[in-house]
Amino acid sequence: VLKWFNGENRHGHSAPFPEDIPDLLCSQLGRGAKVLDPFAGSLTTASVCHSHGQSCLSIELHESYCELGLKKIAH
C-alpha cells in the first residue's frame, strides 16, 4: 500500500490496506447485509460496505483513527 509521499504519511494511518480486501467480502454478501469490524482502523471496511448498500458496525480503540475514517467517508 502506497501511503508515503516524500516522507509524509498521506493516509494518516500506520497500517492501511486496499479496499479490494473488504470488497472481496462485501461482493459475496447481499444488499442490506451487516458486517462487524472489531478492528476498524480508518474505516476502510465501513466505507466499502456503504458502497455495497450494507451496514458495518465498526469498533476502534483509537479516536484519531475514527476521526480519520469519518473524514474519509464524508468525502
N, C-alpha and C positions, 0 to 999 in steps of 0.2 A: 504494500500500500504506500503510495507516494503521499507523504504528509509534510515533508520538509522542503522548503524552498529557500535557498541562500541562507541556510542556518536558522530559519524561522519555522516553527511548528504552525502551519497554516490551518490545521484541523482543530487544534485545541485539546485533543485527547491523546493520551500516551499510547494507546493501542487500538486505533480504528481498524475496522475491517470493511471489505467491499459490500455493497448492497446485494451482490449476487448470492451471498451466503443465506441471508434470510429470505431472499426472493425464491430460492430453491424450495424452502419450506412453504412459503405462502402460496406459491403456484400450485401446490398439491392440495391445499385446503380450499374449501368453498367460501363464497362470499358470505360475510357475517360470522365467520369463524372467530374464535377468541384464542389469542396466543399469550402465554405467560413468559416474560423475560426477566428472570430474577437477578441478572447482572446487566442492567440496561445500558450502562455507559452513556454514550452520546445519543441514544435513542434511534440508532440505525434500524433496528428491527421494528420499532413502532412506526417509523416513517414508511417503511416498505409495507407493513400491514395496512396502514392507512391507504396507500395507493392501490391496494388489492380489495378495498372495501371490508377489511377485517379490523377487529379491535385488538389492542395489545395492552395488557397490564404490565407496566414496566416498574421494576424495583431497582433503585440505585442508591448506594450509600453516600456518594459524594455529590453534594448540592451543585458544585460548579459544573459537573458533567450533565446534570439535569438541565441546568440553565443553558448550557451549550446546545443540548439536544432540542430544547424548546425553541431556541432561536433558529435552528436548522429546519425544524418542521414548519415554523411560521413563514419561512421563505419558500 
